[in-house]
Each structure stands twice: as C-alpha cells, then as structure tokens.
Amino acid sequence: MKLLVTGGAGYVGSVCAAHLLDAGHEVVVLDDLSTGHRDAVPDGATFVEGELGATAGEVLGTGGFDGVLHFAARSLVGESVEHPEKYWAGNVVASFRLLEAVRENAVPRLVFSSTAATYGEPEQVPIPETAPTRPTNPYGASKLAIDHMLTSYANAHGLAATSLRYFNVAGAHVGGTRRLGERHAVETHLIPIVLQVAAGTRDSVSIYGDDWPTPDGSCVRDYIHVDDLADAHLLALEKAVPGRHAVFNLGSGQGFSVREVVEACRAVTGHPIPAVVAPRRAGDPAVLVASSAEATARLGWTPSRTDLHRIVADAWEFAGDR
C-alpha cells in the first residue's frame, strides 16, 4: 500500500514508518520538524517537510494513497493547560483539515494515534474501551475530539477508521542499521528521565509520592514497547472496516511501579541513579493499566516485548548512540 505517515519524524511515527517499510509498503512521511528529527525518517521513505493542516491536502492530492497513519500532534499535558489554543489549533483544527483532505481524495482508511488521556482518572483498572471518557486536560480533550470526528467521518463518508489509545510507550527500535527512539526537547516520560540520570545529564529522579495504595507506595503504570505498538498499527491498518470507527487500548496488561522502573534502570545501566521522594502531583492516579483484550480478540495483537529490563535495555542502547 501507499501510505502517508504524519509525524513520521517523531518517536512513535518514525518507528512505525520503519515497520511499514519492512513490510513492503510505500511510505511518505509528512512532518514539520517542530519536535521531530529529519534523521529519524527511515531510509526508503519519501520525506515532505510541512505543517499538517496546510500541507496534507497537497500531499494526498498527488493521488494513489491507500491510507494514512496519523501521529502528528502536540502532546505535552502541562503545555496544554497553559496554552490550550495550541492544542485546539495544532491537534483538532489540523486533524480536521487532514480528514477533509482524506475525504476529498477518497483515501479509504486512517489509523489514529490516540491516548489513554482520553479516559482521565479511571473508575476501574485494567481500563477497558468502554470506560467513561473524561479527560482532565486540553491534550486529552483534543485527542478525544479527534476520535469523535473519526466516528462521524466513518458514519457519513465510509472511512475505515481506527483509534489506538496508548498508555506509556517506551523502549527503542534497535533493529537494522538505524536505531530509533525517544529524544524530546522537553522530556516528561519516566524511563528516559531515569536514563538521563544514569547518563549524568540529570542529578536525580523524583518519585512523586511514596504513600500511594500500591505495593511499594509509588505509582504504577503500564509500559508498552514501541515496536509492539508499531505492530498494532500495521494490524489496525489491515483490519480496518469501511464505515466503522474502531477504538482499541494498547498496553502490556501489567503494571510496574516507579520504584520498579528505577531499579530496572539501575540493573541495566550499572549506575546508582539517585531517587528523591517529592510531593504527589495533582491529578496523578495511583494505578493506570490497560486492558488490551479487544485488540487481542479483534486485531490478533499480543505484545511480545513486555519484559521491563528488555524495554529499558533498548532505550539505554539508543541513548548511548546519541
């Protein structure tokens, strides 16, 4: 298939583009490089630099596209609270323009990089797709708005649409001649932050609260390897049904505490990694773990890289290449 990957110079988008190329697809990457990296675009992909809302129509207008995988987005929760206008414009308005380009050019399928932030603070764990969607910040709200847009386009225009709601993506793609992983200008994810301490670029890692109702008192989260995530995108692309918008949660189905993550990083890197207990952060749930039963049943997807030490080791190998 000929596929457009928006945000394909970013972390998840670049890894997914690499998997698509390995599967024999023709890949065009569209990215404005505001947070992505030109050298993350996999060899073999055609690269177009441009802003999503302004450029997607031009790219799709060249014809012959069989689908879109949509990763391009602003994704910092704190920034979304301080500057919500950036998220309504950069996520919702730009995605609307993309969807219009998809409709006008009769592109039959779209897979969307959504988020577990659409659920807000969950009522039950593991979280199923039927859980209430009550996002607690503009980032999650903007992603949920796009999910609603996809439902309407599927119903009205026959689009085969799939939203994949991730939890905590981690690790790196270390196969082949090029390694692809996380390198954000503003890092907010736990594993790369802990590895920055191991690398000597950060003094310590903060543990936000040690009195949560969990086995060791620190928050528990579900970590999914980025390669497992890419596998799910390929399956979603193949199994998308015209006129239907499907939603799937993607996670490992198991949770690791902050302290367990720090210990795994110590074991992998051989560094002591100082950890400092800090006050709880407002809005942090004690436990976030996904139920991926629907993705297993309907997509045939089962994550295979769920070992925490494997996830950390891949991220550490990528960090060592930088």
C-alpha positions in Angstrom: 0.0 0.0 0.0 1.0 3.6 -0.5 0.7 5.3 2.9 1.1 8.8 4.4 2.6 8.9 7.9 2.0 12.2 9.6 4.5 13.0 12.3 6.8 10.3 10.9 10.0 12.1 12.1 8.9 11.7 15.7 9.4 8.9 18.2 6.4 6.6 17.5 5.8 7.8 14.0 9.4 7.0 12.8 9.3 3.5 14.3 6.0 2.8 12.7 7.3 4.1 9.4 10.3 1.7 9.7 7.9 -1.2 10.3 5.8 -0.3 7.3 8.8 -0.2 5.1 10.0 -3.6 6.3 6.5 -4.9 5.5 6.9 -3.7 1.9 4.7 -0.6 1.9 5.5 2.7 0.1 5.8 5.3 2.8 5.5 9.1 2.6 6.4 11.0 5.8 4.9 14.4 6.5 6.4 16.3 9.4 7.1 20.0 10.2 10.2 19.0 12.4 8.9 21.2 15.3 9.5 18.2 17.6 10.7 15.5 15.2 14.1 14.9 13.7 15.0 14.7 10.0 17.5 11.9 10.6 14.7 9.8 12.3 12.9 9.4 8.9 13.8 5.9 7.9 15.7 5.2 4.7 13.4 4.4 1.9 10.6 6.8 3.0 9.8 9.9 1.0 10.0 12.9 3.2 7.9 16.1 2.9 8.5 18.9 5.3 5.4 20.9 6.1 2.7 21.8 8.6 0.0 19.2 8.7 -3.1 21.3 8.1 -1.5 23.3 5.3 0.3 20.5 3.5 -1.7 17.3 3.9 -4.1 18.2 1.1 -1.2 18.9 -1.3 0.4 15.5 -0.5 -2.7 13.4 -0.7 -3.7 15.3 -3.8 -0.8 13.7 -5.7 -3.0 10.6 -5.7 -2.7 6.9 -5.1 -2.8 6.8 -1.3 -4.3 3.7 0.3 -4.2 5.0 3.9 -3.0 7.5 6.5 -1.3 6.8 9.8 -1.8 10.0 11.9 0.8 10.6 14.6 1.4 14.4 14.2 0.3 16.2 17.4 1.2 18.4 20.3 1.5 16.1 23.3 2.6 17.9 26.5 0.0 17.9 29.2 1.4 20.9 31.1 1.7 23.0 28.0 -1.9 22.1 27.0 -3.1 23.6 30.3 -1.1 26.7 29.9 -1.7 27.2 26.2 -4.9 25.3 25.2 -5.1 27.3 22.0 -2.1 25.5 20.7 -3.8 22.1 21.2 -7.2 23.1 19.7 -5.4 24.5 16.6 -2.5 22.1 16.3 -4.4 18.9 17.1 -8.1 19.4 16.4 -8.1 22.0 13.6 -5.1 20.5 11.8 -6.7 17.0 12.1 -9.9 18.3 10.7 -8.1 19.6 7.6 -6.3 16.3 7.3 -9.7 14.5 7.4 -11.1 16.8 4.7 -8.1 16.0 2.5 -8.7 12.3 3.2 -12.3 12.7 2.1 -11.7 14.8 -0.9 -9.0 12.4 -2.2 -11.0 9.3 -1.4 -8.4 7.8 0.9 -10.1 4.7 2.3 -8.5 4.2 5.7 -6.9 6.0 8.6 -5.2 4.9 11.8 -5.0 7.5 14.6 -2.5 7.8 17.4 -4.9 8.5 20.3 -4.1 8.3 24.0 -5.3 6.9 27.3 -5.5 10.6 28.5 -9.0 10.5 26.9 -10.1 8.5 30.0 -8.9 10.9 32.7 -8.9 9.3 36.1 -10.3 5.7 35.6 -13.1 4.1 37.6 -11.7 0.6 37.0 -8.3 -1.0 36.3 -7.4 -2.5 33.9 -9.1 0.1 31.8 -11.4 -1.2 29.0 -12.5 0.7 25.9 -16.0 1.1 27.5 -14.6 3.2 30.3 -16.1 6.7 30.5 -14.0 9.3 28.6 -13.5 12.3 30.9 -10.1 13.9 30.0 -8.7 16.2 32.7 -6.6 18.4 30.4 -6.8 20.0 26.9 -4.4 17.5 25.5 -6.6 14.6 26.3 -9.7 16.6 25.3 -8.2 17.4 21.9 -7.5 13.8 21.2 -11.0 12.8 22.2 -12.4 15.4 19.9 -10.5 13.9 17.0 -11.9 10.5 18.0 -15.4 11.9 17.7 -14.5 13.4 14.3 -13.4 10.0 13.1 -16.7 8.4 14.2 -18.7 11.0 12.2 -16.5 10.6 9.1 -16.8 6.8 9.2 -20.6 7.0 9.5 -21.1 9.7 6.9 -18.3 9.0 4.4 -17.5 5.3 4.8 -14.0 5.9 6.2 -12.4 2.9 7.7 -11.0 4.5 10.9 -9.2 3.1 13.9 -8.1 4.9 17.1 -5.3 3.3 19.1 -5.2 4.6 22.7 -1.7 4.1 24.2 -0.6 4.2 27.7 3.2 4.6 28.4 5.2 4.0 25.3 8.9 3.1 26.0 12.0 1.4 24.6 13.5 1.9 21.2 13.6 0.3 17.8 17.1 -1.2 17.6 16.8 -3.5 14.5 18.6 -2.9 11.2 21.2 -0.3 10.6 19.5 2.6 12.3 18.2 2.9 15.9 15.1 4.9 16.6 13.9 6.1 20.0 12.9 9.0 22.3 14.7 12.3 22.2 12.4 15.1 23.2 13.5 18.7 23.8 11.2 18.6 26.9 11.3 15.1 28.4 8.3 14.1 30.5 8.5 10.3 30.3 9.8 8.3 33.2 12.2 5.9 31.6 14.2 8.4 29.5 14.3 10.7 32.6 15.8 8.0 34.7 18.3 7.1 32.0 19.3 10.8 31.8 20.3 10.4 35.5 22.3 7.3 34.6 24.0 9.2 31.7 25.0 12.1 34.0 22.8 14.8 32.4 20.4 14.9 35.3 21.2 14.8 39.1 18.3 12.6 40.3 14.9 11.3 39.5 11.8 12.4 41.5 9.3 9.9 42.9 6.1 11.8 43.2 4.6 10.4 46.4 5.6 7.2 48.3 2.3 6.7 50.1 0.1 5.6 47.2 -2.2 2.5 47.7 0.3 0.3 45.8 2.7 -2.5 46.9 5.7 -0.2 47.3 3.9 3.2 47.7 4.8 4.6 44.3 2.5 5.0 41.3 2.0 2.0 38.9 1.9 2.4 35.2 1.6 0.1 32.1 4.6 0.3 29.8 4.4 -0.8 26.1 7.4 -1.3 23.9 7.4 1.0 20.9 7.9 -2.0 18.5 4.9 -3.8 19.9 3.0 -0.5 19.3 4.1 -0.4 15.7 2.9 -4.0 15.2 -0.5 -3.0 16.3 -0.7 -0.1 13.8 0.0 -2.5 10.9 -2.7 -4.9 12.1 -5.1 -2.0 12.5 -4.4 -0.8 9.0 -5.1 -4.3 7.6 -8.2 -4.9 9.6 -9.9 -1.5 9.3 -13.6 -1.9 8.1 -15.2 0.7 5.8 -17.8 2.8 7.6 -16.7 1.8 11.0 -14.6 3.6 13.6 -12.9 1.1 16.0 -11.2 2.1 19.2 -8.6 -0.1 20.9 -6.5 0.3 24.0 -2.8 -0.8 23.7 -0.8 -1.8 26.7 1.2 -4.6 28.2 -1.6 -5.5 30.6 0.7 -5.4 33.6 1.9 -2.5 35.7 5.3 -1.5 37.1 5.8 1.0 39.9 8.1 4.0 39.7 10.4 2.3 42.1 10.5 -0.9 40.0 11.4 1.2 36.9 14.2 2.9 38.8 15.5 -0.5 39.9 15.4 -1.9 36.4 17.3 1.1 35.1 19.9 0.6 37.8 20.3 -3.1 36.9 20.6 -2.4 33.2 22.9 0.6 33.3 25.0 -0.3 36.4 24.6 3.2 37.7 23.3 4.0 41.2 20.6 6.6 40.0 19.7 8.7 43.0 15.9 8.9 43.6 14.3 11.6 45.7 10.8 11.4 47.1 8.7 14.5 46.2 5.1 15.6 46.9 2.4 13.9 45.0 1.3 15.7 41.7 -2.3 16.8 41.5 -4.3 14.5 39.2 -1.9 11.5 39.3 -3.9 8.3 39.6 -2.3 5.6 41.7 -2.6 2.9 39.0 -3.0 3.0 35.2 -3.0 -0.3 33.5 -4.7 -1.1 30.1 -6.9 -4.0 29.1 -5.9 -4.9 25.6 -8.4 -7.8 25.3 -10.2 -6.2 22.5 -7.0 -5.6 20.5 -6.1 -9.3 21.0 -9.5 -10.5 20.0 -10.2 -8.3 17.0 -6.8 -7.4 15.7 -4.9 -10.5 16.7 -2.4 -8.4 18.6 -0.4 -9.6 21.6 2.6 -7.7 22.8 5.8 -9.8 22.9 8.3 -7.4 24.3 6.8 -6.9 27.8 9.9 -7.6 29.9 10.7 -4.3 31.7 14.5 -4.9 31.6 14.3 -5.5 27.8 12.4 -2.2 27.4 14.9 -0.3 29.4 17.9 -2.0 27.7 16.7 -1.0 24.3 16.1 2.6 25.4 19.6 2.6 27.0 21.2 1.3 23.9 19.6 4.0 21.9 20.6 6.7 24.4 24.2 5.5 24.1 24.1 6.2 20.3 23.3 9.9 20.7 
